[in-house]
């Protein structure tokens, strides 16, 4: 992807006669940033002055890579491995990088050694040198390439012959495309030419140097723009809701103005709070509150000394154009069915992944069609799927708006709430993942992550990976929940869910507490792992849900036993105990039950609440991260907002309801990065997510919640461009940044819960 500075912002607005709602965020590959705020409109253009340049040109003679391996031994410092059907080891021995190949596979990149951690500037000329030899005569390919998207080469040399004698390679090339802050240098040593892939051999590489040789035509080294100063909810604020913004401002200016977007007239003046040191940003921030301003319209915030905020709406049902998209992401992630253009638009595709799955380590195959693609790739995993289903079930049980049968999914209008139709699509796949002994297979994927293709073009063999107790426990829990939920709509299906739950639970009862390992990928598997060696929380959750579904106290007794063993609380894919805690405490509240289990869970919940509150009260963004942003931090924020609503439901403490409603404010723009983290909405939203259909089509599926800021990003692009930013702003909109910009079904699901809570709160059905 080309790196671009966001020099100006084109804002197009539509004035509606009635309700004003958020529309789509859209940018073509070579355009400046543009957006559409609310959907129906008269257009205007607002341009900002170009920001001050922060960079300079490269310097002749600079070595951007200089790897001679003389001081290394064993695992290389900078070089990494990728395989796609091949097998090899990469290590340093006697001052050389050694590719020890046992199976070259059937693709040129079945064996790849790669190097990240450098940048290349448009117009700059580089000289590349390295020494290479092989135990056998063969050809290889080397390339400097885009690290994401279609991975196309900036410089490529194919069919280069090598043999036992050392070849010294020296080439010059100019970077003809846009500057790239995180390209990749690769040696592809898989099947090429006349090579017999089964012949084991070693390739030796040394003295790898890339030097800046000419800068006469070079551009300035690009940098990312700083986040917008004034952070607002980019969709807007409900007329009668609490309304606030955050600004990096610590001088003597304490007032702010709200201005009408069309007339620039000042319609409201307010005073900001005192500066607060923020662990999220590492700098003082002020909060401004304008909750008492309730006039519908489109506005922006103006503060002396900083750029104006992005525009926002004040109105009713402000998420009307976003909530359906956030749900329909699950529909567009469906596997094993055709999605036509009426349903999926540009993302339409025929049915995919209909081949049977091979049970790993055997010749046995089973039907594993259906279900949701989990994330930016096409794997299907029980553990995150169960978290997603649980969130949909909680939404259905608690939110009046969730009864909608008109969310524009294939089953809309069938008399069943669409959220239940969507969850059932995954449950039907879950049935196929249960083995005869009751255990549940962990996942279905290929051996490697797929290329950037549409789902029907991903045709590698599918493998069904071994039973895990975490997948089995999650399966038992959501199947038990499904029993009561579906009984009014399809009693036979509900009974099938309960039977499957009991069968899975029997497997747990025999195996769970003896399992200290959890799931681990076999050595030849490179797809997502979802490892979790602690299954007591899954076992506890399943015990609670089966007790609530059946009334059988043997499940309640087991839940008490597991509670005494101190299971992990949480609403994520790994720690799921809070689902069981919440459902049991709501049951105890409704039935006026007080017993040892309810007392233990109440104490545990109170400690969680106290810990969360201490973080919330000290953070200007109304989050409790304390500067620590994990991979998928947006899920953590949304999960926590769910938790606060749960605490409110159990305790009646309105403090937690106050913090809960601000979870959406963070997701939709009041965050240190200044992004609306939902694709297709707001002024500045992700346009290049790490999501294969979006990458293949060239634009983002609307409604996807991206992972968000990551304190310790793991992909090379984010590492390169975010090194000078503090935790809360370590996010970049680039499809190579899988550790900040990927999507998953279970990052969307807690936001679905929050959106339906919000709509129900204001009486929207």
N, C-alpha and C positions, 0 to 999 in steps of 0.2 A: 504494500500500500504506500502511496506517496505521502510524505509528511508535509503538512500544510500549516501555516500560521493562520489563526482565525483573525483576520485583519478587520473585517466588517461583518455586520449581521444584517441580513435582509429580513425584515419583519413584515409579514402580510397578514392583515386582519380582516375579518368579516364582521360587520355590524349586524346583529340580529334584532328583530323587533321584540322578541321575547327573551327566551332563555339563552345565555351565552355559555358555550361549552368548549372544551379543548379539542383541537384538531391534530393534524399530523406534522411531525418533524421530518423534513425531507432534504437531502442534499445529494446532487449528482457528484460523480467522482472528481471532476475538475472544476467544480463551482465553489464560490465562497459559501460560507455557512448561511443557510436559509431556513426559515421555518414558517409554519402556519400555526397561529395560536387558536382562536376559535374558528369554527368551521364555516361560516356562510358569508361573505364579505366585501366591502369596498376596500381597495388596496391603497397602501401608502408605503413609502420606503423611508427608513430611518438609517442613516449611516453613522458609524462611529469613526473618530479619527484613528488612523493607524497607530498601533501601540509602538512604543520606542523599541528599536532593534536591540536585542540582547546578545548578539553573536558576532563573530568575525570569520574571516576566511581561514581555510586550512593553511598550514605552513609547509613549504617544500622541505623534503627530507624527513618529515615526521613518519615514524614507523607505527602504523595503526595495528599491525600484528607483527610480533617478533618472537617466534616460538622455535627454540633450538633443542629443548628437552635435555640439555646437559646436566641440569640440576634436579631432574625428576627421575623417579623410579616407581613402577607400579601404575596405579591409576593416574591418568593424565590430569593436569590442572585445568586446562581450558578446553580440551576436546572431548566430545561426547558421542554416544552411539545411537543410531536408529536402525531398526531392522523391519523389514516387511516381507516375511517369508524366508529370510535367510538367518544364518547363525554364525556369530563370530564374537571374539573378545577383542577389546582395545586396551592396550597398556603401553607403558614406556619401559624399554629395556636397552641398556648400553647406549643411552643418549639418543635413541630413535623412538618414534611413535610406531607401534606395531599393530597391524590389523591381522589377527589370527583367525582365518576364515575356515570354518568347517563345512558350511553349506552356503553357496552363493545365491540361492533362491532362483526366482525366474524373472526378476526385474532388475534394471540397472541400479535402482535404489533399494534393493533388498538388503544390501549392506551399505551403510552410509556412516562415515565419520564426519562430524561437523563441528564448526567453531562459531560461536556468537561473541558478542561483547565489543563490537566496533561499529563505526558509522561511516557512511560514504556520502559525499556531497556532489550534487549535480554540477557537471562541467569540470569537475576535478579529474586530473589524470593520475593513474596509479600504476606502479610497477609491482608485479607479483612474481615471487621466486619461491621455489622449493626443490628439494631433492627427493627422488622416489625410485624404488626398485621392488622387484617381486621375485619370489622363489621360482615362479613359472612364467613363461611368456604369456601375456594376456593384454587386454586393453582395459582402460578405466575411463571414467568421466570425472572432470572436476568443474565446479561452477561456483560463482558468487551470485546469490539469488535473493529474491524477496522471501522473507520468513513469515509466510502467511498467505491467505487468499489462494491464488493458483500456483504459488511458489515458482513463478517464472524466473528465468536467469537474466541477470544483468550482463554477465559474461559466462560463456559456456565453451568448453572444449570436450568434444566427444571422441571416442575411439582412439584415445592416446595410447600408443604401445609402450609397455614397460616390460622389463625382464630382469635377470640377475644382475646386470650391470646398472649402476646408478645413473639415472637420467637427471640432469639439472634443467629445470624448466624456468624460463624467464620471459614474461609477457608484459605488455603495456596495454591498458585500456582506459577509456574515458567513461565516466558515469554519465550516460546519456539521458537517463530518466530522472525523476524528481529525487531529491535527497532522501536517504533512508537512514534513520537513526539506529536501526538494529537489523542489518542484513545478516545473511548466513553464508559462510564459506564451507563447501562440501566436497568430499571425495566420495563418489559413488563407485563401489567395487563389487556390485552384484553381477548378475548374468549379463554378459555383453560379448559380442563377436563370436568366436568359436569356443568359448570357455565351457568346459564341462562343470556344471555347478557342484557336482559331488566331489570334485578333487580338492582336498584340503591343501591350503597354502597360506603363506604369510606375505603381506605387503608392508614395506618399510618406508616411512616418510620422515623427513627431517628438514631443518633450516627453512621454516615457512615464514616468509616475510612479505608484508604489503607496505609499500612506501609511497608517500605523496610525492609525485614527480613533477607536476606542473599545475599551477593554480590560476593561470591567466584567465580562464573562462569559468572559474569556480564561483558558485554562489556563496553567500554567507552560510555558516553552519546554522541550521534551523534549531529553534527551541520551541517548547510548548508555551502557549500563553498562560499567564496566571489565571486562576479562577476568577469569575466575576466577583466584585467586592460585596454587593448586596445580594444575599441569598433569600429567595422567596419560593413559595410553592408555585411552580411555573404553570400549573393548571389553574390554581386560584384558591379561593376561600368561600365556603358556604356563607350565605348572608348572615346567619345568626351564630356562626362559629367563633371560637377564639382565633385571632389572626396575629401572626407575628413574623418577623424577619430577623436575620442575623447579618451583621456587617463588621468587617475588620476596620475598626475605627477607635483610636484611643486618645485623640487630641481633645481640644476644648469644644468642638462642635457636638452638641448634644441633641439638636432638633432634626426632624426629618419632615418631608412633605410628601403627600400623596397627590399625584397629578393625573388629571384625565388624559388618557392616551391620545384622543383625537384633538383636543383643544389645548393641551398643555396647561390648563387652568389648575391652580392649586385648590384641592377640594377638602384637604384635611392636613392639619399640622400636629405633630406629636413630639414627645420627648423620649429619647432612648435611655435605657438603663445604664448603670455604671459599667465600665470595661471589666470583663471577666477573663482571667487567664484560662485558656482552653487546651486541654491535653490533645484534643482532636486536631487542632491546627498549630499549636505551639506558639500562638500569638494572642494578644488580648482581642476579645470580640465584644460587641455590644448587641443587645437585643432590643428591638422596637416592637411595641404592641399597639395595634389599632383595632382591637376587637369591637370597640364601640362605633366604628365606621361601617355602615350597613347598606349603603346605597349601591344597587346593582350597576355594573359597568365594567369597562376595561381601564386599568390604571397602571402606573408605574411609580416607584419610590425614588425620590430625589434627595440627596444629601450633599451638602457643600463639600467639595474636595475629593469626591469619588464619582465614578461613572454611575449612571442611572441603572436601576434594576431592570431585569427583563419584565415585560408586561405580564399582567395576571388579571384574572376575572374575579369579580365578586358577584355571586348569583346563587341560585338554587340548583341542586343536582349537578354540580360541576364536573363530576366524573362520568357523566352520561356517555361521552364518546370514548372513554377509556376502559370502563369495567368489562364490557363485552369482549374487547380485544384481549384483555388479560386472561379471561376464561378461555377464549377461543385459541389461545396458544396451545392449550392441551389438545384441542381438536387437531390443530395443524401438526402436532407431534405424533399423531396416531400412526401406528405401523400396521401393515397388512390390509389396508383398505385404500380404494381409490378416493382421492379428493379432487373433485372436478373444479373447473374455473369459477362456477357459481359459489362454491363453498370456500375455495382457497385462493382465487385470483391468480396472481403470478406464481404462486407457490403450489399450484395444482400438480398432481402427479398420479400415475397409475399405482395399483397396489404394489407393495414392496415387501421384501424379506419373507417370501412365502415358502422358501425352501425349508425342509425339516432341519432341526438342530441336532448336531452330533453330541451325544453325551460324552464329555471330555474323558479321554482315556479308554473309550470303548468304540465299537462299531454300531452301537444302538442309536437310532434316530427317533425323535419325537416331534410332534407338531408344537411349535412355539410361536405361531402367528398371532398378531394382534398386540394390544398394549400400546404404551407410549414410548417413543424414543426419549431417552432420559434427558439429554442435554444437547450440546453442540454437535455431538456425533450421533451414531445410530444404535448404540447399545441399549439394552433393556435390563433394568436392575430391580429386584424386588424391594430392597431396603428403601431407596428413595421413593419408589412408587407408593409404598405403604404410607410414608409421611405425607405424601401428596393427597392420597385418598383420605387420610385422617383429617387433614385440613378442610377438605370439601365436606366431609361429614359434620364437622363442628360448625361450619358455615351454615349448612342446611338446618341443623338443630337449633341454631341460635338467631338466625337472621330472617326476618319476614321476607325481605327482598329476594332471598335465595329460592323462593318457591317459583320463580320465573320459569316458564316453559317456552321462552321466546328469546334465547340468547344466540340464535343463528348458528346452531350446531346441527348435524344431520338428523337428530331425533327431536328437534324442536316441534312442538305441537302435538306430541303423543300422549299428553296428559300426565306425564311424569316430569318433575322438576329437572331442568337440564343439567344441573350440577350432579344429580344422581345418575343420569344417563352417561355423563362423562366419566364418573367414577366407575360405573359398571363396565365400561369398555376395558379398563385396566383390570378389574376383578376377573373378567372372563379370561384374560391372559394369565392371571395368577393361578387359576385352576389348572392350567396346563403345566405350571411349574412345580406342582406338588407330586412327589414321587409316591410309589405304592406304600412305602413305610411311613408316610405322613410328613416326612421332611420336605423342605422346599429348596429347590435349586437356587443358587445365589444370583445368577445372571445369565444372559444370552448375548454374546458378542462374537465378533471375529477374533482372530489371534492378535490383530493389530488395529489401531484406529484407521478408519477409512480415509481416502483422499477427499478433496473438496468436490463432492458430487451430490446430485440429488439422490433421495433415498432409493429409488428404483435402480439406480446405476451402481449401487454398492452391492456387489454380488459375491463377495468372498464367502467361504464356508462359515456357517454359524455354529458356534459351540455352546453347549449347555454346561455350565460350570458347577462344581460340586455343591451339595447341600451345605448350608450354613445354619447354625442355630439362631443367628440374628435374623436372617431372612425368614426362618420358620416361625420365630416368635412374633415378628411384625405381621406376617401373614395371618397367624392365629388371631391377633388382636383386631385387625381391620375386618376380617371375616365375621368375627363375633359382633362387631359394631354394625356390620351390614345387616345382620339378622333382623333387628328391630326396625332399622331404617327402611328396608325394602318390603317388609311384611305387608304394609298397606297397599303396595303397588303390585307385588308379584310374590305370593306366599311360597310357591315352589322354589323360586330362586333364593329366597331368604332361607329356607330350610337347607338348601344345598350349601349356602355359605356357612351356616352353623355346623353342619356335618364336617365340612372341610376344616373349620376352625378346631373342632374337637380332635380331629385326627392329627392335625399339626401339633396340638397341645400335648397329645400323648407322646409324640416324638420328643418334644421339649422335656417332658417330665422324666424321660429315660436318659436324655443325653445332655441337657443344657448345662448343668452345674459341673459336669466333667470336662466341658470344653473350655480350655484355657487359651486357645489359639485364635479362634475365629477364622474368617476367610482370608486366604492369601492367594495371590495370582500364581499359577504355575510359572516356571522359568521362561517358557516360550510365549507368554501372554503379556501384551503391552497395553491392554485396555483398562478402563477404570476399575479400581479394586473395591472401594467401600469397605476397608478393613475395620474390624471392631472386635476386640478380644474379650470385651465385657458384655455378657448377654443377660445379666440379671435384670436390667431395665426392660428389655424386650419380654422376658419371662413374666415380670411383674405386670406389665401392660396387658399381656394376653390373659393373665389370671384375673385381673380386674374386669376386663371386658366380657369374659366368659361367665363370671359371677353375675354381672349385670344382665347378661342375655338369658341366663338359665335360672338364676336364683340358687344354684347349687353351692353350698357353703364350702365344699372342698376347694373351690377356686379362691374363695375369700381367705381361707386358711393359708393357702400357698402365698397369696399376696402379702399376708402379714409376715410369713416367714421371710420372704424376700425383702420386705421393708426393713426388717430387723438386720438384714445383711447389707443394708445401705446401698441400694441401687442408685444409678446415675439419673438425676432429673434432667429434663431437657425437652425441646420440641424440634430437634434436628433429625438427621438421618442416623446419627450414631447414638446419641443419648435421647431416649424417647420416654423416659419415666414420667414426665410431667403430663403426658396424655392420660396415663392411668391414674395419676394423683388427682387430676382435675375431675375426671369422670366419677371417681369414687367420692370425692368430697362434695360434688354437686348432688350425688345420690344421697349422701349422708345428710346434707342440708335439707333436701326435699323430704326425706323420710324421718328426719329428726333422730338420726342414729349417732350415738356416741359410744365408741369402743376403742380398743387398743390401736387398731389400724387407723381410724380417723384421727386419733390423737397424735400418732406418729407422723401422719401426712400433714396435719395442721401445723405441727412444729416445723417440719421441713419447709412447708410453704412460707411460714412466717420468716424463717431465716433467709429464704430466697428473696422475699419482698424487702426485707431490711437491707440486704446487700445491693439490690437493684436501686432502691431509693437513694442510698448514699451516692451512687454514681449519677443518677438522674439530677439530683439537686445541685450538683456541681458542674453540670455541663450545659453550655448555652444552646446546644442543638437538641436538647431533650433526649439524649441517648446515654447509655450507661457503659460505653465501650472502654472508657478510661485510657484512650489512646491506642488500644490494641484492636486492630481491625483484621480479622482472619479472612482467609479465602472464603468468598461468598458472604462478606460482611453485611450485605443488604438483607440476606436471609436472617442473620442474627438480629438486626434492627427490627425486621418485621416480626420475627418470632417473639422478641421481647415485647413488642407492642401487643401481640396476642396474649402473652403471659399477663401483662398488666390488666387487660380486660378480664381475664380469667380470675385474677386476684380480686378485682372489683366485684365480679359475679358471686364469689364465695364470701367475701368479707363486707361488701358494701362500702368500702373505702373509696370515696370519689377522687382522692388524689391519684390513684392508679388509673382511673378512667380518663382523667385529664391528660396524663402522660401517654396513654394508649392512643388517643386520637391524633397525637402529633407524630406517630410513626409514619403516616402517609405524607405529612409535610416533609419529613426527611427524604423519603423515597422519591418524591416529586420535586425536589429542588433545594430544600433547606439543609444543605450538607456542605462540607468543606470543599468538595470538588466543584460545586456549583452546577451540577448536572441534574436534570430529571432522569432518573435511572430506568425509566420505562420507555421502550422504543416507540416511536411514532407519535409522541405527544410532548407539548412544551416547546420552548424556544431552543434549548440546547439539550438534545437527547442522544443516546447512542445510535450511530448510523452504520457502524462496522463491527457488529458483535461477532464473537467467535462461535459461529453457528452455521453448519454446512449449507443448509438450504438458503440462508440469507447470503452467504458468500457466493454460492453458485448462481443465484439470481442477480446479485449485484445490489440488493437493497434489503433492509431489515424487515423481517416479519414484525408487524405492529403488536404491541402489548407484552413484549418480553421484558422481564426484569433481569438486568445484568448483575454480575457478582458484586461489583462495586469496589471501593478502596480496599487495598491489601497492604498491611504493614510490612510484609515480607514477600513481595511479588516474586513468583517463581519463573515466569517466562522472560526470555531475553529482552523482548521489546520493552516491557514495563520496567525491568531493571535498568535499562539504558536511559530511558527518558524521565523516570520518576525518582532518580537517586537523590535529588535536591529537595524533594517534597517530604513533608511530615505525614504521618500515618493517614490521617483522615482525608487527605487530598491525593493519595497514591492510587489514582485511577486514570486510565487512558483509553480512549475510544479507538481501538485498533484491533482488527480481527486476529492478529498474531498474539494478542495479550489474553491468553486463556485464563490467566490467574486473576484478572480484573474484569474481563469483558465477555466471558462465556455466559451462557444462560442455562437454566435447568428447570424442569417441571416443579421442583420443590422449592425454588426461589419464587416462582409465581404464586404457589398455593397459599402462603401466609398473607400475601398481598391481596389475593382474592378474598380471604377472610376479612381483612381490614376494610376493603372496599364495600363489601356487603354489609358490614357493621355500620359503616358511615351512611350508606344509602338507607338502611333500615332506621337509623337514628332520626333521619329527616323525613321518614314516612314514604320513601320511594319504594314502589313495588315492581 
